[in-house]
Amino acid sequence: MILFILLVVGPVVTVVWLFFYDRGQKQHSILRNFPILGRVRYFLERTGPEFRQYLFSDDNAGKPFSREEYLAMVLPGKYKSNLIGFGSKRDFEEPGYYIKNAMFTKQNEEMRVDNSELVNTRHYVIDDEGLFTRKEHTEEIPALPWLLPEDEAVVIGPDCEHPFRARSLLGQSGMSYGALGKNAITALSKGIGMAKGAWMNTGEGGLSDHHLAGGPEIIAQIGSGLFGFRTEDGEFSIEKVREKAALPNVRAFELKLAQGAKMRGGHVEGAKVTEEIAQIRTVQPYTTINSPNRFNQFSDYPSMFDFISQIREAGGKPVGIKVVIGSKSEADELASWMEKTGKGPDFITVDGSEGGSGATYRDMADSLGLPIKTALTILDDSLREHGVRDRVKIIASGKITTPDKAAVALALGADLVQVARGFMISVGCIMALRCHTNECPAGVATTDESLQKALVVDEKKYRVTNYILTMREGLFRIAAAAGLDSPTQFNRSHLVYMDERGKAHPVHSCREHVSS
């Protein structure tokens, strides 16, 4: 009898109660007129993204990443492989960039690469896979690091007391502790550290012990909120710059002027600001943080260059800026001031408008700033036209998640490449689009202790390592196919652009495109 009441009477009573409750409420029009159907509608609306992602959208649909793009980040991390069978799923009727293949490619032994010190990592091996089950185990494997030789490292700030010598063409873009939880930051740190040569950008939330846990090279980012570099009163502290610069892992500093998904300061919901995060940032715990739209320490190029010089002199290490390019005139103005003053950043991280964020506004993410391919050509052209390109390195960021996309970015003008969401996905992100809520179901973009338990650092760190190694190997493989003995040699002559009619065009400077 009790079981009958629970299984039959209980649900009926609940439905009847909801019917009359919804009829009487005044907030939702649909529920007021159609109580039962309205509830079904809201259920389908809430679960729609999941159904579309896994059942209804094809492999090349879906934003910000399609299923195919998502798997191209997951599988290298888990299985240390990006092999496919049968053929590409790319739509070859669509316009896009292609990398020129060489008639006579390079042999592996001809490549200028340092693979002398192997990396110990782990990957998964599938034993049996059925419709509802999968049996797999992990194996420890030695892996090639695919590093640039020491004498061919990309040198940032050669005139600084302590230049940054990057032997990996790939690093992690800025992701703050606070936007991500401590388990995610620690797994990234340890995975990047094991991969050797790669770097980790702290994001604007300041440097934490979790960033240092794996011993990676660090780019310490300073945002307009000055988190980690401010006094109790919120003023800039040059002493904290000196403190961070004294750490051997900190190789450079970066001033974040803008980010692809938001042309303003950062935003973190109060629920994410734990006691530890508040202490690192010198803010009040569990209080929503909105950074200023720009730095209060400078308002034009001369004052910004002076601020850069102040940090460089105090720390003895390179200082760069993170920007989003909006126009050719804007890039020309930056390059012109660098030419006139002899000052400026040691590197420029250019983020495309397709870049991501832990929290931003839709209007900014959709319509502000230029995409990375356009921005790279504009910035590279402007720096060359004003004769300052040899003084500054360009780091590209913005949905560059696979080796071929990285190769295109290098050919369009970048010296190095940074990735954010590819690393998030390697530590478990399922693209739930809940980064701003502190309710990330995978335990990545959350500081909630109970949710973070899902992310096991000692398992995910290997996926980070594998993702980096697969990306770097892919870059050398593509370079060999293009007839180059190093991916550092990519330039625009190695690209063609196929238009909507199937006609291939050489990739010129942006000025040549305008004149033609």
C-alpha positions in Angstrom: 0.0 0.0 0.0 2.8 2.4 0.9 4.6 1.6 -2.3 1.4 2.1 -4.3 1.0 5.6 -2.7 4.6 6.5 -3.5 4.5 5.4 -7.1 0.9 6.4 -8.1 -0.8 8.7 -5.7 2.3 10.8 -5.0 3.0 11.8 -8.6 -0.7 12.5 -9.3 -1.0 14.8 -6.2 2.2 16.6 -7.3 0.9 17.2 -10.8 -2.5 18.5 -9.5 -0.7 20.8 -7.0 1.6 22.2 -9.7 -1.4 22.7 -12.0 -3.2 25.0 -9.6 0.0 26.6 -8.4 1.0 27.6 -11.9 -2.5 28.8 -12.7 -2.3 31.2 -9.8 1.3 32.5 -10.2 1.8 35.8 -12.0 5.4 35.6 -13.2 5.2 33.2 -16.2 2.5 33.7 -18.9 2.9 30.3 -20.5 2.6 28.5 -17.1 -0.5 30.5 -16.3 -2.3 29.5 -19.4 -0.8 26.0 -20.0 0.5 24.7 -16.7 1.5 21.1 -17.8 2.7 21.9 -21.3 4.6 24.9 -19.9 6.5 22.7 -17.6 7.4 20.4 -20.5 8.5 23.4 -22.5 10.8 24.7 -19.8 12.3 21.2 -19.3 13.1 20.9 -23.0 14.5 24.5 -23.1 16.8 23.7 -20.1 18.1 20.4 -21.6 18.2 21.6 -25.2 21.9 22.4 -25.3 22.8 18.9 -24.1 20.5 17.3 -26.6 21.9 19.4 -29.5 25.5 18.8 -28.5 25.2 15.0 -28.3 22.3 14.0 -30.5 21.1 16.6 -33.0 24.0 18.9 -34.1 26.3 17.3 -36.7 30.0 16.9 -36.0 31.0 20.2 -37.6 28.2 22.3 -36.1 28.0 23.8 -32.7 29.6 26.9 -31.1 32.0 27.9 -29.7 33.5 24.5 -30.7 31.9 21.8 -32.8 32.0 18.2 -31.7 34.8 17.5 -34.1 36.9 20.5 -32.7 36.1 19.3 -29.2 37.4 15.8 -29.9 40.5 17.2 -31.5 41.4 18.6 -28.0 40.2 15.7 -25.9 41.7 12.7 -27.8 45.3 14.0 -27.9 45.2 14.6 -24.2 43.7 11.2 -23.2 45.3 8.9 -25.9 48.2 11.0 -27.1 47.1 10.6 -30.6 45.2 12.6 -33.2 45.0 10.0 -35.9 41.8 9.7 -37.9 40.5 7.3 -40.5 38.9 7.6 -44.0 39.1 11.4 -44.5 38.6 14.9 -43.2 35.3 16.3 -42.2 36.2 19.8 -43.2 33.9 21.4 -45.7 36.3 22.0 -48.6 33.7 24.1 -50.4 34.0 26.8 -47.8 36.6 29.7 -48.1 39.6 29.3 -45.9 43.4 29.2 -45.4 45.5 26.3 -46.6 49.1 25.5 -46.0 51.2 24.9 -49.1 52.7 21.4 -49.3 56.2 21.0 -50.7 57.0 18.8 -53.7 60.0 17.6 -51.7 59.3 17.3 -48.0 61.8 17.1 -45.2 62.7 13.8 -43.5 62.4 13.5 -39.8 66.1 13.4 -39.3 66.4 16.7 -41.2 64.3 18.6 -38.8 65.9 21.1 -36.4 64.4 19.8 -33.1 65.7 18.9 -29.7 64.3 15.5 -28.7 67.2 14.5 -26.6 65.5 14.4 -23.2 62.4 12.2 -23.2 59.2 13.1 -21.2 57.6 10.4 -19.0 53.9 10.5 -19.4 50.8 8.3 -19.3 48.1 7.6 -21.9 45.0 5.5 -22.1 44.7 2.3 -24.1 41.3 1.0 -25.1 40.9 -2.8 -24.3 37.3 -3.2 -25.4 34.6 -0.8 -26.5 30.9 -1.7 -26.7 27.7 0.2 -27.1 27.3 0.9 -23.4 30.7 0.0 -22.0 34.4 0.8 -22.5 37.3 -1.0 -20.9 40.6 0.9 -20.9 43.8 1.2 -18.9 46.6 3.6 -18.6 50.2 2.9 -19.5 53.4 4.9 -18.8 55.2 5.8 -21.9 58.4 7.8 -22.8 57.5 10.6 -25.3 59.5 13.0 -27.5 59.4 16.6 -26.2 59.6 18.4 -29.7 61.5 21.4 -28.4 63.3 24.0 -30.3 67.1 23.6 -30.0 68.7 25.9 -27.4 70.4 28.1 -30.0 67.1 28.6 -31.9 64.8 29.5 -29.0 62.5 32.4 -29.5 64.1 35.1 -27.4 61.8 37.7 -25.8 63.5 40.8 -24.4 67.1 40.1 -25.5 68.2 43.4 -23.9 66.7 42.7 -20.5 68.8 41.5 -17.6 67.0 38.2 -17.8 65.6 37.5 -21.3 62.8 34.9 -21.7 64.1 32.1 -24.0 61.0 30.1 -25.2 61.9 26.6 -26.6 58.3 25.6 -26.9 56.2 27.4 -29.6 53.1 26.7 -27.5 52.1 27.9 -24.1 49.0 28.4 -22.0 47.0 31.6 -22.3 45.9 33.7 -19.3 43.5 31.8 -17.0 43.1 33.2 -13.5 42.9 31.3 -10.2 39.4 32.3 -9.4 38.1 31.9 -12.9 39.4 28.3 -12.6 39.6 26.3 -9.4 42.8 25.2 -7.5 42.6 21.6 -8.9 42.5 22.8 -12.4 45.3 25.3 -12.0 47.4 22.7 -10.2 46.8 20.1 -12.9 47.7 22.6 -15.6 50.9 23.6 -13.7 52.1 20.1 -13.3 51.2 19.0 -16.8 52.9 22.0 -18.4 55.9 21.5 -16.1 56.3 17.9 -17.2 56.1 18.9 -20.8 59.2 21.0 -20.4 59.8 24.4 -22.1 56.1 25.5 -22.2 54.9 28.4 -20.1 51.8 29.2 -18.1 50.1 32.6 -18.1 48.6 33.4 -14.7 45.8 35.5 -16.0 44.9 38.7 -14.2 44.1 37.1 -10.8 47.7 37.0 -9.6 50.3 34.4 -9.0 49.4 31.5 -6.6 51.2 28.5 -5.1 49.0 26.4 -7.4 50.5 28.0 -10.5 54.0 27.2 -9.1 53.1 23.6 -8.1 54.6 21.9 -11.2 57.5 24.3 -11.8 56.4 25.6 -15.3 57.8 28.8 -16.8 55.4 31.6 -15.8 54.2 34.8 -17.5 52.8 36.8 -14.7 49.9 38.9 -16.0 48.9 42.2 -14.4 45.4 43.4 -15.1 43.8 46.7 -14.6 42.6 45.6 -11.1 46.3 45.0 -10.2 45.5 41.8 -8.4 48.6 40.3 -6.8 50.4 43.6 -7.5 48.5 46.0 -5.3 48.5 47.4 -1.8 45.7 47.1 0.7 44.4 50.4 -0.6 44.4 49.1 -4.2 47.4 51.1 -5.3 50.1 49.6 -7.6 53.0 48.0 -5.7 56.4 47.9 -7.4 57.7 45.9 -4.5 55.4 43.1 -5.4 56.8 43.2 -8.9 60.2 42.7 -7.4 59.0 39.8 -5.3 57.5 38.0 -8.2 60.5 38.7 -10.5 62.8 37.2 -7.9 61.1 33.8 -8.5 63.1 31.8 -11.1 60.0 30.4 -12.7 58.6 33.9 -13.5 60.1 34.7 -16.9 58.1 37.7 -18.0 55.2 40.1 -17.1 52.2 41.0 -19.2 49.9 44.0 -18.9 46.4 43.0 -19.9 44.8 45.9 -21.8 42.1 43.8 -23.4 40.9 40.3 -24.1 39.2 38.9 -27.2 35.9 38.2 -25.5 35.8 41.5 -23.5 37.4 44.8 -24.1 37.3 45.8 -20.5 38.5 44.6 -17.1 37.7 41.2 -15.7 34.7 40.0 -13.8 34.5 37.3 -11.1 31.3 36.4 -9.3 31.5 36.7 -5.5 30.7 33.0 -5.0 34.0 32.2 -6.6 36.1 34.6 -4.4 37.2 32.3 -1.6 39.4 33.4 1.4 42.5 32.2 -0.4 41.7 33.9 -3.6 40.8 37.1 -1.8 44.1 37.1 0.0 46.0 36.6 -3.3 44.1 39.4 -5.0 44.0 41.7 -1.9 40.2 42.0 -2.0 37.3 41.1 0.2 36.2 37.5 0.1 32.9 36.4 -1.4 32.5 39.8 -3.0 32.0 40.2 -6.8 35.0 41.7 -8.5 34.8 44.0 -11.5 38.2 45.3 -12.7 38.4 48.9 -14.0 37.9 49.2 -17.8 41.5 50.2 -18.1 44.6 50.9 -16.0 44.5 54.0 -13.9 48.3 54.2 -14.1 48.4 55.3 -17.7 46.1 56.8 -20.4 48.2 57.1 -23.5 51.2 55.5 -25.2 54.0 57.6 -23.6 52.7 57.0 -20.1 52.1 53.3 -20.8 55.6 52.9 -22.1 56.9 54.6 -19.0 54.9 52.1 -16.9 56.4 49.2 -18.9 59.9 50.6 -18.4 59.3 50.9 -14.6 58.3 47.2 -14.4 61.1 46.1 -16.6 63.7 47.9 -14.6 62.3 46.7 -11.3 62.1 43.1 -12.3 64.9 42.8 -14.9 62.6 40.6 -17.0 60.6 41.2 -20.3 57.3 43.1 -20.2 54.6 42.7 -22.8 51.0 43.8 -23.4 47.9 41.8 -24.2 45.7 43.6 -26.8 42.8 43.2 -29.2 43.3 44.8 -32.6 40.4 46.9 -33.8 41.8 48.6 -36.9 44.9 49.2 -39.0 45.2 52.8 -37.7 45.2 51.6 -34.1 48.1 49.2 -34.8 49.9 51.9 -36.8 49.6 54.3 -33.8 51.2 51.8 -31.5 54.0 51.0 -33.9 54.6 54.7 -34.6 55.0 55.6 -30.9 57.4 52.6 -30.5 59.4 54.0 -33.5 59.4 57.6 -32.2 60.2 56.9 -28.5 62.5 53.8 -28.9 60.4 52.4 -26.1 57.6 49.9 -25.8 56.8 46.3 -25.0 59.1 43.3 -25.4 56.2 41.2 -26.7 52.6 41.7 -27.8 50.0 39.1 -27.1 47.2 39.7 -29.7 43.9 38.0 -28.8 41.3 37.5 -31.5 37.6 38.4 -31.0 36.9 34.6 -31.1 38.7 34.2 -27.8 36.9 33.0 -24.6 36.4 34.2 -21.1 35.2 32.9 -17.8 32.6 35.7 -17.7 31.8 38.4 -20.2 28.8 40.1 -21.9 27.4 38.7 -25.1 27.4 42.1 -26.9 31.2 42.4 -26.3 32.0 38.8 -27.2 30.0 38.9 -30.4 30.9 42.2 -32.0 34.1 43.9 -30.5 37.5 43.5 -32.0 38.9 41.7 -35.0 39.4 37.9 -35.4 42.9 36.5 -34.9 43.8 35.9 -38.5 43.0 39.5 -39.5 44.5 41.0 -36.4 47.8 39.1 -36.8 48.4 40.4 -40.4 47.5 44.0 -39.4 49.8 44.0 -36.3 52.7 42.3 -38.1 52.4 44.7 -41.1 52.3 47.8 -38.9 55.3 46.8 -36.8 57.3 46.1 -40.0 56.3 49.3 -41.7 57.6 51.3 -38.8 60.8 49.3 -38.5 60.2 47.9 -35.0 59.3 44.3 -35.7 62.7 43.0 -34.7 62.3 44.5 -31.2 59.0 42.8 -30.3 57.7 39.3 -30.4 54.0 38.5 -31.3 52.1 35.8 -29.4 48.8 34.8 -31.0 45.8 33.7 -29.0 42.1 32.9 -29.9 40.7 29.4 -30.7 44.1 28.1 -31.9 43.6 24.6 -30.6 45.2 22.3 -33.2 48.6 22.1 -34.9 47.3 23.3 -38.3 45.6 26.3 -36.8 48.9 27.1 -34.9 50.9 26.8 -38.1 48.5 29.2 -39.9 48.9 31.7 -37.0 52.7 31.4 -37.2 52.6 32.0 -41.0 50.4 35.1 -40.6 53.0 36.8 -38.3 53.0 35.2 -34.8 56.3 34.1 -33.2 54.5 32.0 -30.5 51.0 30.7 -29.8 48.9 30.6 -26.6 45.9 28.3 -25.9 43.3 28.6 -23.1 40.2 26.5 -23.8 42.3 23.7 -25.3 43.9 23.3 -21.9 40.6 23.6 -20.1 39.2 20.8 -22.2 42.3 18.7 -21.6 41.6 18.8 -17.8 38.0 17.9 -18.2 35.9 20.8 -19.5 32.8 19.5 -21.3 31.7 22.9 -22.7 28.7 23.2 -20.3 28.9 27.0 -20.7 28.6 27.5 -16.9 32.0 29.1 -16.3 30.5 32.3 -14.9 28.2 30.6 -12.4 30.6 28.7 -10.2 28.6 25.6 -11.1 31.0 23.9 -13.6 30.0 20.2 -13.5 33.5 19.0 -14.4 35.1 20.9 -11.5 37.2 23.1 -13.9 35.8 26.6 -13.8 34.6 26.6 -10.2 36.0 27.1 -6.7 33.3 25.1 -5.1 35.1 22.4 -3.1 32.5 19.7 -3.7 32.5 20.2 -7.5 36.3 20.4 -7.7 36.6 16.9 -6.3 35.7 15.6 -9.7 39.0 16.9 -11.1 41.8 14.5 -10.0 45.1 16.3 -10.5 47.3 13.2 -10.7 45.2 12.0 -13.6 44.5 15.2 -15.5 48.1 16.5 -15.4 49.1 13.8 -17.9 46.4 14.9 -20.3 47.8 18.4 -20.3 51.3 17.1 -21.0 50.0 14.9 -23.9 48.0 17.8 -25.4 51.2 20.0 -25.5 53.4 17.2 -26.9 50.9 16.4 -29.6 50.5 20.0 -30.6 54.3 20.5 -30.8 54.8 17.3 -32.7 52.0 18.3 -35.1 53.7 21.7 -35.8 57.0 20.0 -36.8 55.1 17.4 -38.9 53.3 20.2 -40.8 56.6 22.1 -41.2 58.2 19.0 -42.7 55.3 18.6 -45.2 55.8 22.3 -46.2 59.5 21.6 -46.9 60.7 23.4 -43.8 63.1 22.1 -41.2 61.5 24.1 -38.4 58.0 25.6 -37.8 59.8 28.9 -36.9 60.2 29.4 -40.6 56.5 29.7 -41.5 55.6 32.9 -43.2 52.8 34.1 -45.5 54.4 32.6 -48.6 53.5 29.2 -47.1 49.8 30.0 -47.1 47.1 30.3 -49.8 43.5 31.5 -49.3 40.8 29.7 -51.2 37.8 31.9 -51.9 34.1 30.9 -52.3 34.6 30.1 -56.0 37.5 27.7 -55.3 40.2 30.1 -56.6 43.5 30.1 -54.6 45.1 33.5 -53.7 48.5 34.2 -52.2 48.4 35.8 -48.8 49.7 39.4 -49.0 50.0 42.1 -46.5 46.8 43.8 -45.5 47.8 47.0 -47.4 48.2 44.9 -50.6 44.7 43.4 -50.0 43.2 46.9 -49.6 44.9 48.2 -52.7 43.8 45.2 -54.8 
